[in-house]
Amino acid sequence: MPQQIERINDFVIKFANVNGSGSASANMLFAKSILRMGVPVSPRNIFPSNIQGLPTWYEVRVSEQGYLGRRGGVDMMVAMNPQTWDQDLKEIEAGGYLFYDSSKPLPKSKFRDDITVIGMPLTEICNDSYTDARQRQLFKNIIYLGALSALLDVDPNEIAQLIGEQYKGKEALLKPNVHALQMGRDYALAHLKCPIGLRVQRSDRVGRKIFVDGNSAAALGSVYGGATVCAWYPITPSSTVAEAFARHCKRLRTEPETGRSRYAIVQAEDELASIGIVIGAGWNGARAFTATSGPGISLMTEFIGLAYFAEIPAVLIDVQRGGPSTGMPTRTQQADILSCAYASHGDTKHPLLFPEDPYECFEMGAQAFDLADRLQTPIFVMTDLDIGMNERLCEPFRWDDSRGMDRGKVMTREMLEAGKEFGRYLDVDGDGIPYRTYPGTHPTRGAYFTRGTTKDRYARYSEEGPVYVDNMQRLLRKFETAKEMVPKPVLRPARQATRFGAIHFGSTSPAMHEALDLLDEQGLHVDALRVRAFPFSDQVSEFIAEHDQVFVVEQNRDGQLRTLLVNECAVDPAKLMPVLHYDGTPITARFIVNEIATKLGMFNVTPLRKVVS
């Protein structure tokens, strides 16, 4: 048997449960208790799209080094679902640990010889302690949580305090949960070897960081960015953006003196109606957004085209998921890049923002509204399920109270009175961005007819080819101007000069950060550039030109970012090597290392020893 894994504050534990069993709450208590001990954690809930009965997993990465991406592999499996037993057993690292409910004996063939098996009769304990079937199920989760506190040396007081916060003012629920926690801990201390080789030790590596999900962060960023209108239709995994926006607005956009709400939130009949409401509000001068996912984008495309050609500000928060339609709505992907960049019919190009964590969801959630106003166009904030629905450690949100809203080129009544020439689509500054007016700005001047069809510089209808070309060329100039407005990419140079580079974006970032460290440690040096927005700045083209080969790491099948780079940067496709992960689970550091190492072997660079992913 391999030597048991022995690590302090550096391991992966995975819980295999059944959806609807109440396990998610207990598993989150486990993650947060370690966080309270000053050790960084990164939990991920992998759940099915049905309400109850199918397998669900909850993976917790414990890393004192602060790695927040998925590593790959599992050091300890808490196997509570007989349906997935064989699959779950395969994921455990050699020398790892299996914790399971031993109430029902299992044959030796159901176990592995190279792991440590820890059995505890959880069902038997619950049946002896509770008569209600639902209580037996719910408290079973808390009992195994208590046992894990003993096995992993987690401070039970931290868990008890979290339970107290969860059930504050509900004594009828508080005491039984604390009792179940202690029951599990007492059993483990009396009957099991505690602690095992995996242990949690108090540390101070969390600091001032906050623990929040990306959807809540994007919603709060929208409030700070000046949004007063949200129109949406429920769709996983984006629904909690609108729900969080409602909570934040109730607290921050309600007049304390009168109780009057200074916001409008509309749950529309479908996605098409929701984007129509947003565009109407944007045309009228409000800052408005919708939150959706890939199928919603598909339904919205005609209206997105209207906003593009009529040049109306709008913000779309796209929390990407596996697709299509109801295919994998509770799995994560980065698969809407092309559909959003070129959304709608005709020649359209839309700015995309790529946040890497909740902090940037907040930052870009606010910035998107300034960009939408300045560029007078739809702006897409491209998050995904991994960022949006999982809580993540990140830097505290920062906001400069002196910062004002940048409304862009808006012609005022005073400017019109002074005789300033107004043409709704007239490029007076050479940057492709015309002046606009708000409805009712002036009783006789500054009015225009909003058209999505072809028009001249003064918004007059025209079907003349040269007029159409003139307008389309101006829109291209505006897109070029956007390059200087959107967030710049972030460069991470390797420790040594190298002819190899890697481009990544969004939720791949945490795993990529660890993968680069692993590659560097073993002598494979790769410069990395994190792209934060489209259109791409000149720095992206320069980065590609400076390297012989560039790996493009993304979470979709077709290499959508790579396609966008080829289309927009006019580079040789052979120079961009795809590293693609698209099974619906968040990408792992080991996957990235294996893929890049294997591809580096094609260029006479000694690849790394393959790591089990």
C-alpha positions as CSV (number, residue, x, y, z in Angstrom):
1,M,0.0,0.0,0.0
2,P,1.3,3.5,-0.9
3,Q,2.2,5.7,2.0
4,Q,-0.7,7.6,3.4
5,I,-1.0,11.2,2.2
6,E,0.1,13.6,5.0
7,R,-0.5,17.3,4.4
8,I,-1.4,20.2,6.5
9,N,-3.6,22.9,5.0
10,D,-3.1,21.6,1.5
11,F,-5.6,19.0,0.3
12,V,-8.8,18.4,-1.7
13,I,-11.8,16.9,-0.1
14,K,-14.9,16.0,-2.1
15,F,-18.4,15.2,-0.8
16,A,-20.6,12.8,-2.9
17,N,-24.2,13.3,-2.0
18,V,-27.8,13.2,-3.4
19,N,-29.5,16.3,-4.6
20,G,-32.2,17.5,-2.2
21,S,-30.7,15.8,0.9
22,G,-29.7,19.0,2.6
23,S,-26.0,18.2,2.2
24,A,-25.0,21.5,0.5
25,S,-25.6,23.5,3.7
26,A,-23.5,21.2,5.9
27,N,-20.7,21.1,3.3
28,M,-20.6,24.9,3.1
29,L,-20.3,25.0,6.9
30,F,-17.3,22.7,6.6
31,A,-15.6,25.0,4.0
32,K,-16.4,28.2,6.0
33,S,-15.1,26.7,9.3
34,I,-11.7,26.2,7.7
35,L,-11.8,29.7,6.3
36,R,-12.5,31.0,9.8
37,M,-9.3,29.2,10.9
38,G,-7.4,31.5,8.6
39,V,-6.8,29.0,5.8
40,P,-7.8,29.8,2.2
41,V,-10.5,27.5,0.7
42,S,-12.2,27.3,-2.6
43,P,-15.5,25.3,-2.7
44,R,-17.3,24.2,-5.8
45,N,-20.8,22.9,-5.9
46,I,-21.4,20.5,-8.8
47,F,-25.1,19.8,-8.9
48,P,-27.7,18.4,-11.3
49,S,-30.4,20.4,-13.0
50,N,-33.3,18.5,-11.4
51,I,-34.8,19.3,-7.9
52,Q,-34.1,16.0,-6.1
53,G,-32.7,12.5,-6.5
54,L,-29.7,12.8,-8.8
55,P,-26.0,12.8,-7.7
56,T,-24.4,16.0,-6.5
57,W,-20.8,16.8,-5.5
58,Y,-19.2,19.4,-3.4
59,E,-15.4,19.9,-3.7
60,V,-13.4,21.9,-1.3
61,R,-9.8,23.0,-2.1
62,V,-7.8,23.8,1.0
63,S,-4.6,25.6,0.1
64,E,-2.5,27.7,2.5
65,Q,-0.6,28.9,-0.6
66,G,-3.8,30.5,-1.7
67,Y,-4.5,28.5,-4.9
68,L,-8.2,28.9,-5.6
69,G,-8.6,26.9,-8.8
70,R,-9.3,23.2,-9.0
71,R,-6.2,21.2,-8.7
72,G,-7.4,17.8,-10.0
73,G,-7.6,14.6,-8.0
74,V,-9.2,14.1,-4.6
75,D,-7.3,13.4,-1.3
76,M,-10.4,12.4,0.7
77,M,-13.8,11.3,-0.6
78,V,-16.8,11.6,1.7
79,A,-18.9,9.0,-0.2
80,M,-22.6,9.3,0.8
81,N,-24.1,8.2,-2.5
82,P,-24.2,4.5,-3.4
83,Q,-25.2,5.4,-7.0
84,T,-21.8,7.0,-7.7
85,W,-19.6,4.8,-5.4
86,D,-17.4,3.3,-8.1
87,Q,-16.9,6.6,-9.9
88,D,-16.1,8.4,-6.7
89,L,-13.6,5.7,-5.6
90,K,-11.6,6.1,-8.8
91,E,-11.0,9.8,-8.1
92,I,-9.1,9.3,-4.8
93,E,-5.4,9.7,-5.0
94,A,-3.2,6.7,-4.1
95,G,-2.6,7.0,-0.4
96,G,-5.8,9.0,0.1
97,Y,-8.8,8.5,2.3
98,L,-12.3,7.2,1.9
99,F,-15.0,8.2,4.5
100,Y,-18.3,6.3,4.2
101,D,-21.4,5.2,6.0
102,S,-20.6,1.6,7.2
103,S,-24.1,0.8,8.5
104,K,-24.5,-1.6,5.6
105,P,-21.6,-4.0,5.1
106,L,-19.9,-3.9,1.7
107,P,-17.8,-6.6,0.0
108,K,-14.1,-6.2,-0.2
109,S,-14.3,-5.8,-3.9
110,K,-16.0,-2.5,-3.5
111,F,-12.9,-1.0,-1.9
112,R,-9.3,-0.2,-3.1
113,D,-6.2,-1.5,-1.5
114,D,-4.2,1.7,-1.9
115,I,-6.3,4.0,0.2
116,T,-7.3,4.3,3.8
117,V,-10.9,3.4,4.5
118,I,-12.7,5.0,7.3
119,G,-16.2,3.6,8.1
120,M,-18.8,5.2,10.4
121,P,-22.3,3.8,10.9
122,L,-24.0,7.1,10.2
123,T,-27.5,5.6,9.3
124,E,-27.4,3.4,12.3
125,I,-26.6,6.4,14.6
126,C,-29.3,8.5,13.0
127,N,-31.9,5.7,13.3
128,D,-31.1,5.3,17.0
129,S,-31.3,9.0,17.7
130,Y,-34.2,10.3,15.5
131,T,-37.6,8.9,14.5
132,D,-38.5,11.4,11.8
133,A,-37.3,10.4,8.3
134,R,-36.4,13.9,7.3
135,Q,-34.5,14.6,10.5
136,R,-32.5,11.4,10.0
137,Q,-31.4,12.6,6.6
138,L,-30.7,16.2,7.6
139,F,-28.8,15.4,10.8
140,K,-26.8,12.7,9.1
141,N,-25.0,15.5,7.2
142,I,-24.2,17.4,10.5
143,I,-23.1,14.2,12.2
144,Y,-20.5,13.5,9.5
145,L,-19.5,17.1,9.7
146,G,-18.7,16.5,13.4
147,A,-16.8,13.4,12.6
148,L,-14.7,15.2,10.0
149,S,-13.9,17.9,12.5
150,A,-12.2,15.3,14.6
151,L,-10.5,13.4,11.7
152,L,-9.1,16.6,10.1
153,D,-8.5,18.6,13.3
154,V,-11.0,21.3,12.4
155,D,-12.0,23.5,15.4
156,P,-15.6,22.4,16.2
157,N,-16.2,25.8,17.9
158,E,-15.9,27.4,14.5
159,I,-18.6,25.1,13.1
160,A,-20.8,25.6,16.1
161,Q,-20.5,29.4,15.8
162,L,-21.5,29.2,12.1
163,I,-24.5,27.1,13.0
164,G,-25.4,29.7,15.6
165,E,-25.2,32.4,13.0
166,Q,-27.3,30.4,10.5
167,Y,-30.0,29.7,13.1
168,K,-29.9,32.9,15.1
169,G,-33.2,33.4,16.8
170,K,-34.3,29.8,16.0
171,E,-33.5,27.9,19.1
172,A,-35.6,25.0,18.1
173,L,-33.2,24.4,15.2
174,L,-30.0,25.6,16.7
175,K,-29.7,23.1,19.6
176,P,-30.4,19.9,17.7
177,N,-27.8,20.9,15.0
178,V,-25.1,21.6,17.6
179,H,-26.1,18.3,19.4
180,A,-25.7,16.4,16.1
181,L,-22.4,18.0,15.5
182,Q,-21.1,17.0,18.9
183,M,-22.5,13.5,18.5
184,G,-20.5,12.9,15.3
185,R,-17.3,14.3,16.8
186,D,-17.6,12.3,20.0
187,Y,-18.1,9.0,18.0
188,A,-15.1,9.7,15.8
189,L,-12.8,10.5,18.8
190,A,-14.0,7.3,20.5
191,H,-13.9,4.9,17.6
192,L,-11.7,6.3,14.8
193,K,-8.0,7.2,14.6
194,C,-8.0,11.0,14.9
195,P,-6.6,13.0,13.3
196,I,-5.6,11.4,10.0
197,G,-2.8,12.5,7.7
198,L,-4.8,15.4,6.3
199,R,-5.1,18.2,8.9
200,V,-6.1,21.8,9.2
201,Q,-4.0,24.1,11.3
202,R,-4.8,27.7,12.2
203,S,-3.1,30.2,9.9
204,D,-3.3,33.8,8.9
205,R,-3.4,33.5,5.1
206,V,-7.0,34.9,4.6
207,G,-6.3,38.4,5.9
208,R,-8.9,41.0,4.8
209,K,-10.1,39.0,1.8
210,I,-13.9,38.5,1.5
211,F,-15.9,35.4,0.6
212,V,-18.6,36.0,-2.0
213,D,-20.1,34.7,-5.2
214,G,-19.7,36.4,-8.6
215,N,-23.4,36.9,-9.2
216,S,-23.9,38.9,-6.0
217,A,-20.7,40.9,-6.8
218,A,-21.9,41.7,-10.3
219,A,-25.2,42.8,-9.0
220,L,-23.6,45.1,-6.4
221,G,-21.3,46.5,-9.1
222,S,-24.4,47.3,-11.2
223,V,-25.8,49.3,-8.3
224,Y,-22.6,51.3,-7.9
225,G,-22.4,51.7,-11.6
226,G,-25.6,53.6,-11.6
227,A,-28.1,50.9,-12.8
228,T,-31.7,51.7,-11.9
229,V,-33.5,49.3,-14.2
230,C,-33.1,45.5,-14.4
231,A,-35.3,43.4,-16.7
232,W,-34.8,39.7,-16.7
233,Y,-36.2,36.3,-17.2
234,P,-35.2,33.4,-14.8
235,I,-32.5,31.1,-16.2
236,T,-29.8,29.1,-14.5
237,P,-27.2,30.2,-13.6
238,S,-27.9,33.9,-13.9
239,S,-31.1,34.3,-11.9
240,T,-29.4,35.2,-8.6
241,V,-27.9,38.3,-10.3
242,A,-31.3,39.9,-10.5
243,E,-32.3,38.5,-7.1
244,A,-29.1,40.0,-5.5
245,F,-29.7,43.3,-7.4
246,A,-33.2,43.5,-5.8
247,R,-31.7,43.0,-2.3
248,H,-29.0,45.6,-2.9
249,C,-31.4,48.1,-4.3
250,K,-33.8,47.6,-1.4
251,R,-30.9,48.6,0.9
252,L,-29.1,51.2,-1.2
253,R,-31.8,52.6,-3.6
254,T,-34.7,53.2,-1.2
255,E,-35.2,56.7,0.1
256,P,-34.9,56.5,3.9
257,E,-37.2,59.5,4.5
258,T,-40.1,58.4,2.3
259,G,-39.5,54.7,1.7
260,R,-39.8,55.3,-2.0
261,S,-37.9,52.9,-4.3
262,R,-35.6,54.6,-6.8
263,Y,-35.3,51.6,-9.1
264,A,-37.3,49.3,-11.3
265,I,-37.0,45.5,-11.5
266,V,-39.1,43.7,-14.1
267,Q,-39.4,39.9,-14.5
268,A,-40.4,39.8,-18.1
269,E,-42.4,37.1,-19.9
270,D,-39.3,35.9,-21.7
271,E,-35.7,37.0,-22.6
272,L,-36.8,38.8,-25.7
273,A,-39.0,41.1,-23.7
274,S,-36.4,41.6,-21.0
275,I,-33.8,42.9,-23.5
276,G,-36.5,45.1,-25.1
277,I,-37.2,46.7,-21.8
278,V,-33.5,47.3,-21.2
279,I,-33.0,48.9,-24.6
280,G,-36.1,51.1,-24.1
281,A,-34.8,52.3,-20.7
282,G,-31.3,52.9,-22.1
283,W,-32.7,55.0,-25.0
284,N,-34.6,57.0,-22.4
285,G,-31.4,57.8,-20.4
286,A,-31.6,55.2,-17.7
287,R,-28.8,52.8,-16.9
288,A,-30.3,49.4,-17.5
289,F,-29.2,45.8,-17.7
290,T,-30.3,42.2,-18.0
291,A,-28.8,39.0,-16.6
292,T,-29.0,35.8,-18.7
293,S,-27.1,32.8,-20.1
294,G,-26.4,31.3,-23.5
295,P,-30.0,30.4,-24.5
296,G,-31.2,33.8,-23.5
297,I,-28.5,35.4,-25.7
298,S,-29.8,33.4,-28.6
299,L,-33.3,34.8,-28.1
300,M,-32.1,38.4,-27.6
301,T,-29.9,38.6,-30.7
302,E,-32.3,40.6,-33.0
303,F,-32.8,43.2,-30.3
304,I,-29.1,43.3,-29.6
305,G,-28.6,44.2,-33.3
306,L,-31.2,47.0,-32.9
307,A,-29.2,48.4,-30.0
308,Y,-26.0,48.1,-31.9
309,F,-27.2,49.9,-35.1
310,A,-29.4,52.4,-33.3
311,E,-26.5,52.9,-30.8
312,I,-28.3,52.6,-27.5
313,P,-26.5,51.8,-24.3
314,A,-27.3,48.4,-22.7
315,V,-25.5,46.0,-20.4
316,L,-25.9,42.2,-20.5
317,I,-24.4,40.0,-17.8
318,D,-24.0,36.6,-19.4
319,V,-23.4,33.9,-16.8
320,Q,-22.2,31.2,-19.2
321,R,-23.1,27.5,-18.8
322,G,-23.0,24.3,-20.7
323,G,-25.4,24.1,-23.6
324,P,-27.4,24.1,-25.7
325,S,-30.7,24.9,-24.2
326,T,-31.4,22.5,-21.3
327,G,-28.4,20.4,-22.1
328,M,-26.2,21.1,-19.1
329,P,-27.7,24.2,-17.4
330,T,-25.9,23.5,-14.1
331,R,-22.4,23.0,-15.6
332,T,-19.9,25.6,-16.5
333,Q,-18.3,26.6,-19.8
334,Q,-16.9,29.6,-21.6
335,A,-19.0,28.9,-24.7
336,D,-20.7,32.1,-25.5
337,I,-17.7,34.1,-26.7
338,L,-18.4,34.1,-30.4
339,S,-22.2,34.3,-30.0
340,C,-21.8,37.5,-27.9
341,A,-18.9,39.1,-29.8
342,Y,-20.8,39.0,-33.1
343,A,-24.4,38.8,-31.8
344,S,-27.2,39.5,-34.2
345,H,-27.4,39.7,-38.0
346,G,-25.3,41.8,-40.3
347,D,-21.8,43.1,-39.4
348,T,-21.8,43.6,-35.6
349,K,-19.1,43.7,-33.0
350,H,-19.7,44.0,-29.3
351,P,-17.3,44.7,-26.4
352,L,-16.9,41.9,-24.0
353,L,-15.5,42.1,-20.4
354,F,-13.9,38.9,-18.9
355,P,-13.8,39.0,-15.1
356,E,-11.7,36.4,-13.4
357,D,-13.3,36.5,-9.9
358,P,-16.0,38.2,-7.8
359,Y,-13.8,41.3,-7.3
360,E,-13.7,41.8,-11.0
361,C,-17.4,41.0,-11.4
362,F,-18.0,43.9,-9.1
363,E,-15.4,46.2,-10.8
364,M,-16.5,45.3,-14.4
365,G,-20.2,45.2,-13.4
366,A,-19.9,48.9,-12.6
367,Q,-17.5,49.8,-15.4
368,A,-19.8,48.2,-18.0
369,F,-22.3,51.1,-17.6
370,D,-19.7,53.8,-18.2
371,L,-18.6,51.9,-21.3
372,A,-22.1,51.4,-22.5
373,D,-22.8,55.2,-22.2
374,R,-19.5,56.3,-23.7
375,L,-19.7,53.9,-26.6
376,Q,-23.5,54.0,-27.0
377,T,-23.6,50.3,-27.5
378,P,-24.4,46.9,-25.7
379,I,-21.7,45.8,-23.4
380,F,-21.4,42.1,-22.3
381,V,-20.0,41.1,-18.9
382,M,-18.9,37.5,-19.6
383,T,-18.9,35.5,-16.3
384,D,-19.8,31.8,-16.0
385,L,-21.4,29.4,-13.5
386,D,-18.0,28.7,-11.8
387,I,-17.5,32.3,-10.9
388,G,-21.2,33.2,-10.6
389,M,-22.6,30.6,-8.3
390,N,-19.6,29.5,-6.2
391,E,-18.3,31.6,-3.3
392,R,-14.7,32.6,-3.8
393,L,-12.1,34.4,-1.8
394,C,-11.2,37.8,-3.3
395,E,-9.9,41.2,-2.4
396,P,-12.4,43.5,-0.7
397,F,-14.4,45.7,-3.1
398,R,-13.1,49.2,-3.4
399,W,-15.1,52.3,-4.6
400,D,-14.1,55.9,-4.9
401,D,-17.0,57.9,-3.6
402,S,-15.8,60.9,-5.7
403,R,-16.2,58.9,-8.9
404,G,-19.1,60.1,-11.0
405,M,-20.9,58.5,-13.9
406,D,-19.4,59.0,-17.3
407,R,-22.4,59.5,-19.6
408,G,-20.3,60.0,-22.7
409,K,-21.3,62.4,-25.4
410,V,-24.7,63.8,-24.5
411,M,-25.8,67.1,-26.1
412,T,-27.5,69.3,-23.5
413,R,-30.2,71.9,-23.9
414,E,-27.5,74.6,-23.4
415,M,-25.4,73.2,-26.2
416,L,-28.4,73.1,-28.5
417,E,-29.4,76.6,-27.6
418,A,-25.9,77.8,-28.4
419,G,-26.3,76.6,-31.9
420,K,-24.1,73.5,-31.8
421,E,-24.8,71.3,-34.8
422,F,-26.5,68.0,-34.0
423,G,-26.5,65.0,-36.1
424,R,-27.3,61.8,-34.3
425,Y,-24.8,59.8,-36.2
426,L,-22.4,62.6,-37.1
427,D,-18.8,61.8,-36.1
428,V,-17.5,65.2,-35.1
429,D,-14.4,64.1,-33.2
430,G,-13.1,61.3,-35.5
431,D,-13.5,58.6,-32.8
432,G,-16.6,57.1,-34.3
433,I,-18.8,58.2,-31.4
434,P,-21.6,60.7,-32.2
435,Y,-23.5,62.9,-29.8
436,R,-26.9,61.8,-28.6
437,T,-29.7,63.6,-26.8
438,Y,-32.1,62.4,-24.2
439,P,-35.8,62.5,-25.1
440,G,-37.3,65.9,-24.2
441,T,-33.9,67.7,-24.0
442,H,-35.2,70.6,-26.0
443,P,-38.7,71.5,-27.3
444,T,-37.6,72.2,-30.9
445,R,-34.0,71.0,-31.3
446,G,-32.0,67.8,-30.9
447,A,-34.9,65.4,-31.9
448,Y,-34.3,62.5,-34.2
449,F,-36.0,59.3,-35.4
450,T,-34.4,56.2,-33.9
451,R,-33.7,53.7,-36.6
452,G,-32.2,50.3,-36.7
453,T,-32.3,50.4,-40.5
454,T,-29.9,52.3,-42.7
455,K,-29.7,56.0,-42.2
456,D,-27.4,59.0,-42.8
457,R,-25.4,61.0,-40.4
458,Y,-28.6,63.0,-39.4
459,A,-30.7,59.9,-38.8
460,R,-32.6,60.3,-42.0
461,Y,-33.7,57.1,-43.8
462,S,-31.6,56.1,-46.7
463,E,-30.9,52.9,-48.8
464,E,-28.0,54.4,-50.7
465,G,-24.9,52.1,-50.6
466,P,-22.4,54.9,-49.9
467,V,-24.5,56.1,-47.0
468,Y,-24.6,52.6,-45.5
469,V,-20.8,52.2,-46.0
470,D,-20.2,55.5,-44.3
471,N,-22.2,54.5,-41.3
472,M,-20.6,51.0,-41.1
473,Q,-17.1,52.5,-41.3
474,R,-17.9,54.9,-38.5
475,L,-19.0,52.0,-36.3
476,L,-15.7,50.3,-37.0
477,R,-13.9,53.5,-35.9
478,K,-15.9,53.4,-32.7
479,F,-14.9,49.8,-32.1
480,E,-11.2,50.8,-32.6
481,T,-11.8,53.6,-30.0
482,A,-13.2,51.0,-27.6
483,K,-9.7,49.3,-27.5
484,E,-8.4,52.2,-25.4
485,M,-11.4,52.2,-23.1
486,V,-11.8,48.5,-22.1
487,P,-9.7,46.9,-19.4
488,K,-6.1,46.1,-20.4
489,P,-4.7,42.5,-20.4
490,V,-2.5,41.4,-17.5
491,L,1.0,40.0,-18.3
492,R,2.7,37.4,-16.2
493,P,6.2,36.8,-17.4
494,A,8.0,33.5,-16.8
495,R,11.1,33.4,-14.5
496,Q,13.3,32.9,-17.6
497,A,13.1,34.2,-21.2
498,T,11.0,31.9,-23.3
499,R,9.7,31.6,-26.8
500,F,6.4,30.1,-25.5
501,G,3.3,32.0,-24.4
502,A,-0.2,31.3,-23.1
503,I,-3.3,33.3,-23.3
504,H,-6.2,32.7,-21.0
505,F,-9.2,34.6,-19.6
506,G,-12.0,34.6,-17.0
507,S,-12.6,31.6,-14.7
508,T,-9.5,29.7,-16.1
509,S,-7.3,32.2,-14.2
510,P,-7.1,30.5,-10.8
511,A,-6.2,27.1,-12.2
512,M,-3.8,28.8,-14.7
513,H,-2.0,30.6,-11.9
514,E,-1.2,27.3,-10.3
515,A,-0.3,25.5,-13.5
516,L,2.2,28.2,-14.4
517,D,3.9,27.7,-11.1
518,L,4.1,24.0,-11.6
519,L,5.5,24.4,-15.1
520,D,8.0,26.9,-13.9
521,E,9.2,24.7,-11.0
522,Q,10.0,21.9,-13.4
523,G,11.9,24.0,-16.0
524,L,9.1,24.7,-18.5
525,H,8.8,28.4,-18.8
526,V,5.7,30.0,-20.3
527,D,4.8,33.7,-20.4
528,A,1.1,34.3,-19.7
529,L,-1.3,37.0,-20.8
530,R,-4.7,37.2,-19.2
531,V,-7.1,38.8,-21.6
532,R,-9.7,41.0,-19.8
533,A,-11.7,42.4,-22.7
534,F,-12.6,42.4,-26.4
535,P,-11.8,44.3,-28.5
536,F,-8.2,43.2,-28.0
537,S,-5.6,45.9,-27.2
538,D,-2.5,46.1,-29.3
539,Q,-0.7,44.4,-26.4
540,V,-2.4,41.1,-27.3
541,S,-1.1,41.2,-30.9
542,E,2.4,42.1,-29.7
543,F,2.4,39.3,-27.2
544,I,1.5,36.8,-29.9
545,A,4.2,38.2,-32.2
546,E,6.9,38.0,-29.5
547,H,6.4,34.2,-29.1
548,D,7.0,31.2,-31.5
549,Q,3.9,29.4,-30.1
550,V,1.1,30.6,-27.9
551,F,-1.3,28.2,-26.1
552,V,-4.9,29.5,-25.8
553,V,-6.5,28.0,-22.7
554,E,-10.3,28.1,-22.6
555,Q,-13.3,26.1,-21.6
556,N,-15.2,25.2,-24.8
557,R,-14.9,22.7,-27.6
558,D,-14.2,24.9,-30.6
559,G,-11.5,27.3,-29.2
560,Q,-13.8,30.3,-29.5
561,L,-11.3,32.8,-28.0
562,R,-8.7,31.4,-30.4
563,T,-11.0,32.0,-33.3
564,L,-11.6,35.5,-32.2
565,L,-7.9,36.1,-32.0
566,V,-7.3,34.8,-35.5
567,N,-10.2,36.9,-36.9
568,E,-9.3,40.1,-35.1
569,C,-5.5,40.0,-34.8
570,A,-4.8,38.5,-38.3
571,V,-2.4,35.9,-36.9
572,D,-1.4,32.6,-38.4
573,P,-3.8,30.0,-36.8
574,A,-0.9,27.5,-36.6
575,K,0.8,29.8,-34.1
576,L,-2.1,29.5,-31.6
577,M,-2.3,26.1,-30.0
578,P,-5.7,25.3,-28.3
579,V,-5.9,23.9,-24.8
580,L,-9.6,23.0,-24.5
581,H,-11.6,21.8,-21.5
582,Y,-15.3,21.4,-21.9
583,D,-16.8,18.6,-19.8
584,G,-18.8,21.0,-17.7
585,T,-16.6,21.0,-14.6
586,P,-14.2,23.8,-13.9
587,I,-10.8,23.4,-15.5
588,T,-8.0,22.0,-13.3
589,A,-4.3,23.0,-12.9
590,R,-3.3,19.4,-13.7
591,F,-5.2,19.4,-16.9
592,I,-3.5,22.6,-18.1
593,V,0.0,21.3,-17.1
594,N,-0.5,18.0,-18.9
595,E,-1.8,19.6,-22.1
596,I,0.9,22.3,-22.3
597,A,3.7,19.8,-21.3
598,T,2.5,17.4,-24.0
599,K,2.4,20.1,-26.6
600,L,5.8,21.5,-25.6
601,G,7.2,18.0,-26.3
602,M,6.3,18.6,-30.0
603,F,8.9,21.4,-30.0
604,N,11.8,19.4,-28.6
605,V,11.2,20.7,-25.1
606,T,11.3,17.9,-22.5
607,P,7.7,17.5,-21.3
608,L,6.8,17.0,-17.6
609,R,6.0,13.6,-16.1
610,K,2.2,13.2,-16.7
611,V,0.2,14.1,-13.7
612,V,-3.0,12.2,-13.0
613,S,-5.9,14.7,-13.5
